[in-house]
Amino acid sequence: MARLRTAFIQAWLTAGLVLLGGTTTPMWAASSISCAESASSVCYFSFESAAMGGRLNYFASRQPSGVGAVPAPSAALVVVHGHPRDAAKSFEAGLLAARNASLLENMLVIAPVFQVDAKSARACGSPGVPEARDGDLLWTCASWIEGGPARNGQRPTSFAAMDALLAGLVQAWPGLRSITVAGFSAGAQMVQHYIGFAAERLHAGVPVRYVVAAPGTWLYFDDTRPQGKPDGCPQFNRWKYGTHDLPPGIGRSAEQARAQYALADISYLNGELDSGAGPGAAYRILDKSCAAMAQGPDRLRRGLAYAEYDRQRLAPDRQRQVVVIPGCAHDVACVLPSPAARVALFGTER
């Protein structure tokens, strides 16, 4: 299954379009705003191929052609949006984080968009920014978070889409020496689940760092939970909360995923004020199912509990960073640009 998935991704990248290096088209009216400043219309690109049967969109801080006087990037930051698919806000948070660290000159910032059709998006209360258009690959409001297949085209999973994105970055920008994949909120759920199932040997030796920031729930690899196992909760250890009943096409067994997760370069970020039902904690939309509540009462305590689980049971020798961001609630624009997040995002305190 893993070999088939790798072959699919390689076909995706070679079927008439090199991701971020071939023909791409801004989808809105032209703008004079620099892509290194904000999420302008001219910073919104798409790529597609016969292998995926649809279009995936993304914001980028640089023109995919690579034309320009600025130095070629040596590092990339990929920011995955939250449940509202607010990719523009996530992109700008990534830009600000790189700018505050004085790294934007040599940094490529990317924010992919996992689209949902307009009718479904209204039903789940998140229209998305920007909205989907004809030809876009479409997921449901929850399926992209869990690595589910697109509803149209050749039905690539969101994990396969991320694999293709990272492989394409390296192919288009051969000077890259590191990639950080950072997810916030629902995007952090997607990234945290993706880590154990990410395709291998597609990045030409470029190391990938993962940053998991304030997800609502976590993927556990066994029955351990900070609140114990609740009675009458059949979904307690099912995917996405655990590894029972893995979806087809995900590319790896639970044991293989756990081993890969243990070896990965991962940091955890949590907002100091992202707890309880306090202001800015987005408690109303927090998953409160029995499987979720077994992980803790709110995002901050769930995050700290998972970090302890990681230290005790997954990778006791890895010494992964666990950072509580001072003064931040549930807000990507506060968490990622914070000075406290720099080592996790960029490996530097600058």
C-alpha positions as CSV (number, residue, x, y, z in Angstrom):
1,M,0.0,0.0,0.0
2,A,2.8,2.4,0.9
3,R,4.6,1.7,-2.5
4,L,1.3,2.4,-4.3
5,R,0.9,5.7,-2.5
6,T,4.5,6.8,-3.2
7,A,4.0,5.9,-6.9
8,F,0.8,8.0,-6.9
9,I,2.5,11.0,-5.5
10,Q,5.4,10.7,-8.0
11,A,2.9,10.4,-10.8
12,W,1.2,13.5,-9.5
13,L,4.4,15.5,-9.6
14,T,5.4,14.4,-13.1
15,A,2.0,14.3,-14.9
16,G,2.5,17.6,-16.8
17,L,3.1,20.0,-13.9
18,V,5.9,20.5,-11.5
19,L,4.4,21.7,-8.2
20,L,5.4,25.4,-7.6
21,G,7.7,25.3,-10.6
22,G,5.5,24.9,-13.5
23,T,2.5,26.9,-14.9
24,T,0.5,28.4,-12.2
25,T,-2.3,31.0,-12.3
26,P,-3.3,33.6,-9.7
27,M,-7.1,33.2,-9.3
28,W,-8.1,36.7,-8.3
29,A,-7.5,40.2,-9.6
30,A,-4.0,41.6,-9.6
31,S,-2.8,43.5,-6.5
32,S,0.2,45.7,-5.8
33,I,0.7,44.2,-2.3
34,S,3.9,42.2,-1.9
35,C,3.4,38.5,-1.2
36,A,5.9,38.9,1.6
37,E,3.6,41.4,3.3
38,S,0.1,39.9,3.3
39,A,-2.3,37.4,1.6
40,S,-2.9,39.3,-1.6
41,S,-4.7,37.9,-4.6
42,V,-1.5,37.6,-6.6
43,C,-0.2,35.3,-3.9
44,Y,-2.9,32.7,-4.5
45,F,-1.9,29.9,-6.8
46,S,-3.0,26.4,-7.8
47,F,-1.7,23.2,-9.2
48,E,-3.3,20.2,-10.8
49,S,-2.5,17.1,-12.8
50,A,-4.3,14.1,-14.3
51,A,-3.0,12.0,-11.4
52,M,-5.1,13.9,-8.8
53,G,-8.0,15.0,-11.1
54,G,-8.5,18.4,-9.5
55,R,-6.9,21.5,-8.2
56,L,-5.2,22.3,-4.9
57,N,-4.7,25.9,-4.0
58,Y,-2.1,27.6,-1.8
59,F,-0.8,31.0,-0.8
60,A,2.9,31.5,-1.4
61,S,5.3,34.3,-0.3
62,R,7.2,34.0,-3.6
63,Q,6.3,33.6,-7.2
64,P,6.5,29.9,-8.2
65,S,8.7,30.8,-11.1
66,G,11.4,31.9,-8.7
67,V,11.9,35.1,-10.6
68,G,13.1,38.1,-8.5
69,A,16.1,39.8,-6.9
70,V,15.7,38.2,-3.5
71,P,17.9,35.3,-2.6
72,A,16.6,31.8,-3.3
73,P,15.0,30.4,-0.1
74,S,17.0,28.0,2.0
75,A,14.0,27.1,4.3
76,A,10.3,26.7,4.0
77,L,7.5,27.2,6.4
78,V,4.2,25.4,5.6
79,V,1.2,26.6,7.7
80,V,-1.9,24.5,7.8
81,H,-5.1,26.4,8.5
82,G,-7.8,25.6,11.1
83,H,-11.4,24.4,10.7
84,P,-12.7,27.6,9.0
85,R,-10.0,27.1,6.3
86,D,-8.8,30.6,7.1
87,A,-5.7,30.1,5.0
88,A,-5.2,33.8,4.4
89,K,-4.9,34.5,8.2
90,S,-2.7,31.4,8.7
91,F,-0.4,32.6,5.8
92,E,-0.1,36.0,7.3
93,A,0.7,34.5,10.7
94,G,3.5,32.5,9.1
95,L,4.8,35.6,7.3
96,L,4.8,37.6,10.6
97,A,6.6,34.8,12.4
98,A,9.4,34.7,9.8
99,R,9.6,38.5,9.7
100,N,9.8,38.8,13.5
101,A,12.7,36.3,13.5
102,S,14.5,38.2,10.7
103,L,14.3,35.2,8.5
104,L,11.8,36.2,5.8
105,E,14.5,37.1,3.2
106,N,15.6,33.5,3.0
107,M,12.2,31.9,3.9
108,L,9.5,30.5,1.6
109,V,6.1,30.6,3.4
110,I,3.3,28.4,2.0
111,A,-0.4,28.0,3.2
112,P,-2.3,25.2,1.4
113,V,-6.1,25.3,1.3
114,F,-8.2,22.1,1.8
115,Q,-11.4,23.2,0.2
116,V,-15.0,22.2,1.1
117,D,-17.9,22.9,-1.3
118,A,-20.0,26.0,-0.5
119,K,-23.1,24.1,0.6
120,S,-21.3,21.9,3.1
121,A,-19.2,24.7,4.3
122,R,-22.3,26.7,5.3
123,A,-23.7,23.7,7.0
124,C,-20.6,23.3,9.2
125,G,-20.5,27.1,9.9
126,S,-17.2,27.8,8.1
127,P,-17.4,29.3,4.6
128,G,-13.7,29.4,4.2
129,V,-11.3,32.1,3.1
130,P,-11.2,32.0,0.1
131,E,-14.2,30.0,-1.0
132,A,-14.0,26.9,-3.3
133,R,-14.4,27.2,-7.1
134,D,-15.1,24.8,-9.9
135,G,-12.2,22.4,-10.4
136,D,-11.0,22.5,-6.8
137,L,-10.4,19.3,-4.9
138,L,-13.1,19.1,-2.2
139,W,-13.1,17.4,1.2
140,T,-15.7,17.5,3.9
141,C,-15.5,19.8,6.9
142,A,-13.8,17.0,8.9
143,S,-12.3,14.6,6.4
144,W,-9.3,16.7,5.5
145,I,-8.4,16.9,9.2
146,E,-8.3,13.1,9.4
147,G,-6.4,12.3,6.2
148,G,-9.6,11.4,4.3
149,P,-9.9,11.2,0.5
150,A,-11.2,14.1,-1.5
151,R,-14.8,13.7,-2.7
152,N,-14.0,14.4,-6.3
153,G,-11.2,14.0,-8.9
154,Q,-9.0,11.0,-8.3
155,R,-9.8,11.2,-4.6
156,P,-6.3,11.9,-3.2
157,T,-6.2,11.9,0.6
158,S,-5.2,15.1,2.4
159,F,-2.1,13.3,3.6
160,A,-1.2,12.5,-0.1
161,A,-1.8,16.1,-0.9
162,M,0.7,17.2,1.8
163,D,3.2,14.6,0.6
164,A,3.0,16.0,-2.9
165,L,3.3,19.6,-1.6
166,L,6.5,18.9,0.3
167,A,8.0,16.9,-2.6
168,G,7.1,19.7,-4.9
169,L,8.7,22.3,-2.8
170,V,12.0,20.5,-2.8
171,Q,11.8,19.9,-6.6
172,A,11.0,23.5,-7.3
173,W,13.4,25.1,-4.9
174,P,16.6,22.9,-4.8
175,G,18.3,25.3,-2.4
176,L,16.0,24.3,0.4
177,R,17.8,22.9,3.4
178,S,14.9,22.5,5.9
179,I,11.1,22.5,5.9
180,T,8.8,23.2,8.9
181,V,5.2,22.0,8.7
182,A,3.1,23.8,11.3
183,G,-0.6,23.3,12.0
184,F,-2.8,25.3,14.3
185,S,-6.1,24.1,15.8
186,A,-7.8,21.8,13.3
187,G,-4.7,22.2,11.1
188,A,-2.6,20.9,14.1
189,Q,-4.9,17.9,14.3
190,M,-4.2,17.2,10.6
191,V,-0.4,17.7,11.0
192,Q,-0.2,15.6,14.2
193,H,-2.1,12.7,12.5
194,Y,0.0,13.1,9.3
195,I,3.4,12.8,11.0
196,G,3.1,9.0,11.5
197,F,1.7,8.5,8.0
198,A,3.9,10.9,5.9
199,A,5.5,9.3,2.9
200,E,9.2,8.7,3.2
201,R,12.1,9.4,0.8
202,L,10.2,12.1,-1.2
203,H,12.1,15.1,0.2
204,A,15.6,14.4,-1.3
205,G,17.2,14.4,2.1
206,V,15.7,17.7,3.2
207,P,14.8,17.4,6.9
208,V,11.2,18.1,8.0
209,R,10.3,19.7,11.3
210,Y,6.7,19.5,12.6
211,V,5.0,22.0,14.9
212,V,1.7,21.0,16.5
213,A,-0.1,24.1,17.9
214,A,-3.2,23.9,20.0
215,P,-5.2,21.0,18.4
216,G,-8.6,20.2,19.8
217,T,-7.8,16.5,20.1
218,W,-4.8,14.2,19.6
219,L,-4.0,10.9,18.0
220,Y,-3.0,8.4,20.8
221,F,-1.2,5.2,19.8
222,D,-2.4,3.0,22.7
223,D,-5.2,3.0,25.4
224,T,-3.4,5.5,27.7
225,R,-5.4,8.6,28.4
226,P,-5.0,11.3,31.1
227,Q,-8.6,10.9,32.2
228,G,-8.7,7.1,31.9
229,K,-11.0,5.0,29.7
230,P,-14.6,6.1,29.9
231,D,-17.5,3.6,30.1
232,G,-19.8,3.3,27.1
233,C,-17.5,5.2,24.7
234,P,-17.0,2.9,21.6
235,Q,-15.1,5.6,19.7
236,F,-12.5,6.0,22.5
237,N,-9.7,4.5,20.5
238,R,-11.0,4.6,17.0
239,W,-9.5,6.9,14.4
240,K,-9.1,9.9,14.8
241,Y,-8.7,9.6,18.6
242,G,-6.7,6.3,18.3
243,T,-5.5,3.8,15.8
244,H,-8.3,1.3,15.7
245,D,-10.2,1.1,12.4
246,L,-7.6,3.0,10.4
247,P,-9.2,4.3,7.1
248,P,-8.2,2.5,3.9
249,G,-5.5,4.0,1.8
250,I,-3.7,5.7,4.7
251,G,-0.5,3.9,3.7
252,R,0.8,2.5,7.0
253,S,-0.1,0.3,9.9
254,A,-0.6,1.6,13.4
255,E,2.7,0.0,14.5
256,Q,4.6,1.6,11.6
257,A,3.0,5.0,12.3
258,R,3.9,4.9,15.9
259,A,7.5,4.0,15.1
260,Q,7.7,6.9,12.5
261,Y,6.1,9.3,15.0
262,A,8.7,8.4,17.6
263,L,11.6,9.3,15.3
264,A,10.2,12.6,13.9
265,D,11.3,16.1,14.8
266,I,8.2,17.5,16.6
267,S,7.5,20.5,18.9
268,Y,4.3,21.3,20.7
269,L,2.8,24.8,21.2
270,N,-0.1,25.7,23.5
271,G,-1.6,29.1,24.3
272,E,-1.4,30.0,27.9
273,L,-5.0,31.3,27.9
274,D,-6.4,28.5,25.7
275,S,-8.1,26.8,28.6
276,G,-11.6,26.5,30.0
277,A,-14.3,28.7,28.6
278,G,-12.4,31.9,29.0
279,P,-12.2,34.8,26.5
280,G,-10.6,33.7,23.2
281,A,-10.5,30.0,24.1
282,A,-13.0,29.0,21.4
283,Y,-14.5,26.6,23.9
284,R,-17.9,26.5,22.1
285,I,-16.3,24.6,19.1
286,L,-14.1,22.4,21.2
287,D,-14.8,18.6,20.7
288,K,-16.5,17.5,23.9
289,S,-17.3,13.9,22.9
290,C,-16.5,11.2,25.4
291,A,-13.4,10.2,23.4
292,A,-12.2,13.9,23.4
293,M,-12.9,14.5,27.1
294,A,-10.8,11.4,28.0
295,Q,-7.9,13.5,26.7
296,G,-8.6,16.4,29.1
297,P,-11.1,19.2,29.7
298,D,-9.6,21.9,27.3
299,R,-6.9,22.4,24.7
300,L,-4.1,23.5,27.0
301,R,-4.5,20.6,29.4
302,R,-5.0,18.2,26.5
303,G,-1.8,19.5,25.0
304,L,0.3,19.3,28.1
305,A,-1.1,15.8,28.9
306,Y,-0.1,14.6,25.4
307,A,3.4,16.0,25.7
308,E,3.8,14.0,28.9
309,Y,2.4,10.9,27.2
310,D,5.0,11.5,24.4
311,R,7.8,11.8,27.0
312,Q,6.7,8.7,28.9
313,R,5.6,6.3,26.2
314,L,6.4,7.4,22.6
315,A,9.9,9.0,22.5
316,P,11.5,9.4,26.0
317,D,14.9,10.0,24.4
318,R,13.8,12.8,22.0
319,Q,13.4,15.7,24.5
320,R,10.8,17.4,22.4
321,Q,10.0,21.0,23.0
322,V,6.8,21.8,24.8
323,V,6.1,25.6,24.8
324,V,3.3,27.4,26.5
325,I,2.9,30.8,24.7
326,P,2.5,33.6,27.2
327,G,-0.6,35.8,26.7
328,C,-2.1,33.8,23.8
329,A,-5.6,32.2,23.7
330,H,-6.8,30.2,20.7
331,D,-5.4,32.6,18.0
332,V,-2.9,31.6,15.3
333,A,-2.0,35.3,14.8
334,C,-0.8,35.3,18.5
335,V,0.7,31.9,18.8
336,L,2.9,31.5,15.7
337,P,4.5,35.0,15.6
338,S,5.3,34.8,19.3
339,P,9.0,35.0,20.2
340,A,8.4,31.9,22.3
341,A,7.6,29.9,19.2
342,R,10.7,30.7,17.2
343,V,12.9,27.8,18.3
344,A,10.1,25.3,17.4
345,L,9.4,26.9,14.0
346,F,12.8,27.8,12.9
347,G,15.4,26.2,15.2
348,T,16.6,29.6,16.3
349,E,15.8,32.1,19.1
350,R,16.4,35.2,16.9
